Amino acid sequence: MEGKGILIVVSGFSGSGKGTLMRRLLEKYDNYALSVSATTRSPRPGEEEGKAYFFKTVDEFEKMIAKDELIEYARYVDNYYGTPRVYVEEKLREGRDVILEIEIQGALKVKEQFPDTLLLFVTPPTAAELRSRLTGRGTETMEVIESRLRRAEEEADSMKYYDYLIINDKLEECVAEVHSIIQGEHRRGFRNKTFMENIKKELKGE
């Protein structure tokens, strides 16, 4: 099979558990690389350069935009966030499957540039479960929770653009399902053109 990795974009509602799901996937299987984003926000205590984020000044970030060094980027509350192209392309060449955990708009921008990208959308089994998870965190006001639910309602319209819906009910089952989907994706015909050409030549006795 061809050795190139697959680019996987994971999006989902706030409270869907996508962060926990991705961390568990990386703990359990060793072929995945989680893409590290660049940002202009200041490091928080304990955040390491190159692990949490690549920390940039606004000037450095805008130069990256100008040089087309980002696959996608966006601005949230006075700070830039983006996905560095070099890191992603390097890991894919190494044969690693690279996971980007980004918002829907960013996901669709990535798909435009890399049409072979696998898009996964993570959702709880029901809207009631989503509300329960958001309130269960105990870290946010009801006002913030309601705004997240309103945003989820808008985001639900974009689920149709994704290749797979991942229903995050029982974590371990969900992790196994995501791994299985990605492994199956490696067997897709369009990802194995070189293999198919080689076997055709071998069969012809070339």
C-alpha positions as CSV (number, residue, x, y, z in Angstrom):
1,M,0.0,0.0,0.0
2,E,1.1,3.6,-0.6
3,G,3.1,5.0,2.3
4,K,1.6,8.5,2.4
5,G,-0.4,9.5,5.4
6,I,-4.0,10.8,5.3
7,L,-5.0,14.3,6.4
8,I,-7.9,14.1,8.8
9,V,-9.9,17.1,9.9
10,V,-12.1,16.7,13.1
11,S,-14.7,19.3,13.9
12,G,-17.7,19.1,16.3
13,F,-19.9,20.9,18.7
14,S,-18.5,22.5,21.8
15,G,-19.1,19.8,24.4
16,S,-19.1,16.9,21.9
17,G,-16.0,15.5,23.6
18,K,-13.8,15.8,20.4
19,G,-10.7,16.9,22.4
20,T,-11.0,13.9,24.8
21,L,-11.6,11.6,21.8
22,M,-8.5,12.8,19.9
23,R,-6.3,12.5,23.0
24,R,-7.4,9.0,23.6
25,L,-6.9,8.1,19.9
26,L,-3.3,9.4,20.1
27,E,-2.6,7.5,23.3
28,K,-4.0,4.2,22.0
29,Y,-2.5,4.2,18.4
30,D,0.9,5.4,17.4
31,N,0.5,6.3,13.8
32,Y,-1.4,9.6,14.4
33,A,0.2,13.0,14.6
34,L,-1.9,15.9,16.0
35,S,-1.2,19.0,14.0
36,V,0.1,21.9,16.2
37,S,-1.5,25.3,15.4
38,A,0.3,28.6,15.3
39,T,-1.2,31.5,17.3
40,T,-0.5,35.1,18.3
41,R,-2.0,34.7,21.8
42,S,0.4,34.6,24.8
43,P,1.4,31.2,26.2
44,R,-0.6,30.1,29.3
45,P,1.2,28.6,32.2
46,G,2.6,25.1,31.3
47,E,2.1,25.5,27.6
48,E,5.3,24.6,25.7
49,E,6.4,26.0,22.3
50,G,5.8,23.4,19.6
51,K,3.6,21.2,21.8
52,A,0.6,23.3,22.7
53,Y,1.1,25.9,19.9
54,F,3.8,27.6,17.8
55,F,3.7,31.0,19.4
56,K,4.1,33.9,17.0
57,T,4.0,37.7,17.0
58,V,1.3,39.3,14.9
59,D,4.0,40.4,12.5
60,E,5.5,36.9,12.2
61,F,2.0,35.4,11.7
62,E,1.1,38.0,9.0
63,K,4.3,37.1,7.2
64,M,3.3,33.4,7.3
65,I,-0.1,34.4,5.7
66,A,1.7,36.5,3.0
67,K,4.1,33.6,2.1
68,D,1.2,31.0,2.0
69,E,2.8,29.1,4.8
70,L,-0.6,28.3,6.4
71,I,-3.2,25.7,5.2
72,E,-5.9,27.7,6.9
73,Y,-6.2,30.5,9.5
74,A,-8.8,32.6,11.3
75,R,-9.0,35.4,13.8
76,Y,-10.8,34.9,17.1
77,V,-11.0,37.7,19.7
78,D,-8.0,39.7,18.5
79,N,-5.7,36.7,18.1
80,Y,-4.8,34.7,15.0
81,Y,-4.9,30.9,14.8
82,G,-3.7,28.8,11.9
83,T,-2.3,25.5,10.7
84,P,1.3,25.6,9.5
85,R,1.7,23.9,6.1
86,V,5.3,22.6,6.6
87,Y,4.5,20.5,9.7
88,V,1.5,18.9,8.1
89,E,3.2,18.0,4.8
90,E,6.3,16.7,6.6
91,K,4.3,14.3,8.7
92,L,2.2,13.1,5.8
93,R,5.4,12.3,3.8
94,E,6.6,10.3,6.8
95,G,3.5,8.2,6.4
96,R,1.8,9.5,9.6
97,D,-2.0,10.3,9.5
98,V,-2.2,13.9,10.5
99,I,-5.2,15.1,12.6
100,L,-6.4,18.7,12.6
101,E,-8.9,19.6,15.2
102,I,-10.5,22.8,13.8
103,E,-13.7,24.8,13.2
104,I,-16.0,24.1,10.3
105,Q,-14.9,27.1,8.2
106,G,-11.3,26.1,8.5
107,A,-12.2,22.4,7.7
108,L,-13.8,23.4,4.5
109,K,-10.8,25.6,3.5
110,V,-8.5,22.6,4.1
111,K,-10.7,20.4,1.9
112,E,-10.5,22.9,-0.9
113,Q,-6.7,22.8,-0.8
114,F,-6.4,19.1,-0.1
115,P,-9.4,17.4,-1.8
116,D,-8.3,14.0,-0.4
117,T,-8.8,15.2,3.2
118,L,-11.1,13.0,5.4
119,L,-13.6,15.1,7.3
120,L,-15.1,13.8,10.6
121,F,-17.8,15.5,12.6
122,V,-18.1,14.6,16.3
123,T,-21.5,14.9,18.0
124,P,-23.2,13.5,21.1
125,P,-26.1,11.1,20.5
126,T,-28.7,13.8,21.3
127,A,-29.1,17.5,21.8
128,A,-30.2,16.8,25.4
129,E,-26.9,15.0,26.0
130,L,-25.0,18.0,24.5
131,R,-26.8,20.3,26.9
132,S,-26.1,17.9,29.8
133,R,-22.4,17.8,29.0
134,L,-22.1,21.6,28.7
135,T,-23.8,22.1,32.1
136,G,-21.9,19.2,33.7
137,R,-18.6,21.0,33.1
138,G,-19.6,23.4,35.8
139,T,-17.1,26.0,34.4
140,E,-19.4,28.2,32.4
141,T,-22.4,30.5,33.0
142,M,-25.8,29.6,31.7
143,E,-25.5,32.5,29.3
144,V,-22.3,31.0,27.8
145,I,-23.9,27.6,27.6
146,E,-26.9,29.0,25.8
147,S,-24.7,30.8,23.3
148,R,-22.8,27.5,22.7
149,L,-26.1,25.7,22.0
150,R,-27.2,28.4,19.6
151,R,-23.9,28.1,17.8
152,A,-24.3,24.3,17.7
153,E,-27.7,24.9,16.0
154,E,-26.0,26.9,13.3
155,E,-23.1,24.4,13.0
156,A,-25.6,21.5,12.5
157,D,-26.3,22.9,9.0
158,S,-22.7,22.1,8.0
159,M,-22.7,18.4,9.1
160,K,-23.7,17.4,5.6
161,Y,-20.3,18.4,4.2
162,Y,-18.5,15.9,6.3
163,D,-17.5,12.3,5.2
164,Y,-18.5,10.7,8.5
165,L,-20.6,11.5,11.5
166,I,-18.9,10.3,14.7
167,I,-21.5,9.7,17.5
168,N,-19.5,10.1,20.7
169,D,-21.5,8.1,23.2
170,K,-19.1,5.6,24.8
171,L,-15.6,6.9,24.5
172,E,-13.6,3.6,23.9
173,E,-16.1,2.4,21.3
174,C,-15.9,5.7,19.6
175,V,-12.1,5.7,19.5
176,A,-12.1,2.2,18.0
177,E,-14.7,3.3,15.4
178,V,-12.6,6.4,14.4
179,H,-9.5,4.2,14.0
180,S,-11.4,1.7,12.0
181,I,-12.8,4.4,9.6
182,I,-9.3,5.9,9.1
183,Q,-7.8,2.4,8.4
184,G,-10.6,1.7,5.9
185,E,-9.8,5.0,4.3
186,H,-6.3,3.8,3.5
187,R,-7.8,1.0,1.4
188,R,-9.9,3.4,-0.8
189,G,-9.1,3.0,-4.5
190,F,-8.2,6.6,-5.2
191,R,-5.6,6.5,-2.4
192,N,-3.9,3.4,-4.0
193,K,-3.3,4.3,-7.6
194,T,0.4,3.4,-7.6
195,F,-0.4,0.0,-6.0
196,M,-3.1,-0.7,-8.7
197,E,-0.7,0.4,-11.5
198,N,2.0,-1.9,-10.2
199,I,-0.2,-4.9,-9.9
200,K,-1.5,-4.4,-13.4
201,K,2.0,-4.3,-14.7
202,E,3.0,-7.4,-12.8
203,L,-0.1,-9.3,-14.1
204,K,1.0,-8.3,-17.7
205,G,4.4,-9.7,-16.9
206,E,6.1,-6.3,-17.3
